């Protein structure tokens, strides 16, 4: 779509369309800057979901034990 000037190193580069994230960064500067990845956040949420499931399972076992101690595994 035109020439852009890198906001980091001031190099002029050409793109067919506007930058996908709105930042005018050349390829060299873009590889240095690490943008946050959703996969890291998703992994943390999955971890907390697993921990929450474990806690719920343990609470269910405790309820069974309180009702009838002989049924506790």
N, C-alpha and C positions, 0 to 999 in steps of 0.2 A: 504494500500500500504506500510505501514511501521510505524515506530515510529517517532514522531516529538517532538521537544522540544519547549515549549511555549516561545515566545519571551518576554513575560511579567513577568511570575513567574518562568520560567525555569523548570516547571513540564514536565515530559515525558508522552506523550499520544499516542495512536494508532489510525490511520485512515485507512480506506479501500482504499481511494483515496486522492489525494492532496487536500489541503484546497481550497474551492471554490473561495476565494478572494485573495489567495496567501499569506495570513498572517497566520503564524503558531501560533495560539492562542488556548489554551484549552477551553473547554466549560465554565468553571467558569469565565475566563477572558473575553471571548467573550460576556457574558451576561452583564458585567459591561461596556464594551466599546459600545457606541451607534454609529453605522455607520449612515451617513446621508441617509434619506429615500427619494426616489424619489417622494413619494406621497405628501410630504410637498411642494416640488418644483412644482409639478403638480397643487396643490391647488392654489398656488400663480399665476401661469399662467392662470388658469381658472378664478380667480378673476379679473385679468387684462383684459381678454377677455370679461367678462360680463360688466366691466366698459367701455370698448371700444365700445361695442354694444349700451350701454345706451347713450353715447356721440354721436354716429352716428345717433341714433333715434332722439335725441334732435336737432341735426343739420338739419335733414330732416324736422322736424316740423318748425324750424325757416325759412327755405327756402320756405315752403308752405305759412307761414305767410307773408313773404316779397313779394311774388308774388300776393297774394290775401288775405288781412287781414280778410275778412269775412269767409274764409274757415278754419281758424285756430280753432282747437277744443277747 
